Amino acid sequence: MFDSAGYSLVLPETRALSAVELKDVRDGVNLRALGLIGYLPLTGEIVLNLRPKFPLNNFWRMLSIADDNYNRMLPVLRSYERANTTPPPHQILTRSFCYYLRAIMDLGLARSYYREPYTGFYKPKVDFSRTVSRHLSRGDDLTISGDVFGFSANLPVNAVLKSACLAFLRLVPRDPQWLTERMLLLEALNALHRVRSNTMGVGDEALADMVPRWLQDHYRGALSVYAMLLGYTQIGFGYEAQGSEMPSFLFSLDDIFESFVRNVFRKALREKKIAVLDGNTPKHHGRLFLDNNRFPTKPDLIFRRKKSVIGLAEVKYKPEIKEEDRYQLLSHVLAAQCKVGVWISPTAAGRTEGLSYIGSVATGAKFYHYQIDISGDLDEASAAMTEQVTALLPI
């Protein structure tokens, strides 16, 4: 962790993420990854393979439902397992493709000589057999058939690359945080404007072997990610030495779990005309006090019918709800003057999934704690959670 002079060996990219907390202890250094999941290069020789405590298939599924910008991407490649699991979120593939595309654009698109058939007046490289059969035998003494060679980016591999750029451009979210990726894809399409796009077929990753050696790894990486998007290659989140290479992503379980729960409720309550809002966004902040805005409230979930708040929820990825968590939801419910407050967390060790009543306060508001089992069937657990929590909301 430290060199002989006492300087830290932690990589600058890792340090910039604020992903690692180091504390001096009596016998050495205490290292904490601060609730992150993924493949985290710590130093040039030490890599942390951080895994969740529940099945990776469930995490992959949870990630596909949650809202995430996937901006915790390190410029380090890792190998993902080849597994027939839930398809990976398109945003992961988009950022991975742009990682390789950026290198291709920096080094320059592959260019080479290619053969084109030619028919017309005389040019070098006449194909005599074609000329005789097509023209001389029919009395045309002026027209010849032959081949000419051009040097440009109009290659089969670039035709597939252009098709990939078009496919990923349709997937880029309309979000300022994705502006860099959108501009990169448009830049690549501008450079490929003379190339006719061609959708990838099975095994077309081998086209990368036709480009110059210094571009082969980048082209193969980009085409491999495109193959994943088309479903030719399946990947899981786990690590496999000979798996599919993509950049390393890090995920905060707190953020993913909260976003997952919010989106599950949004989908389930849409037909009931109940909006599920994110209180962490400024436009949905509430007021803790009636006469000033000094301390805004930021509940994780706001259940609202028309303009009335009918319930609030706090989502915590932790085994136990602590005292500060209780006071947080209590103050939010009192400020919003609603009648229902719910804590939502994963099931702790030795406990079963379900809803438990906590208590009520003088205003008549009642509080509950729902624990969801994320280690089993995630869709079934989500349906049970939405059914029981929705039943608490006033009609």
Protein Blocks (a to p, Z undefined) as FASTA:
>chain_A
ZZfkopafbdfklmmnopaccdddfklcaddeehpacjddfblmbccddddfbdfklmmm
mmmmpccehlaccfbdcdddddddddddfklmmmmmmmmmmmmmmnopaddddddddedd
ddehiafklmmmmmmmnopakbccdddddddfbdfklmmmmmmmmmmmmmpccdfklmmm
mmmmmmmmmmmmmpccddddehilmmmmmpcfklmmmmmmmmmmmmmmnopaccdfbdcf
klccdddddddfklmmmmmmmmmmmmmmmmnopacddfkbmklpccfbfkbckbccddfb
dcdehjacfbdcdddddfbdcfklmmmmmmmmmmnopabdcddddddehiacddddfbdc
fkopacddddddfkbcfklmmmmmmmmmmmmpcZZ
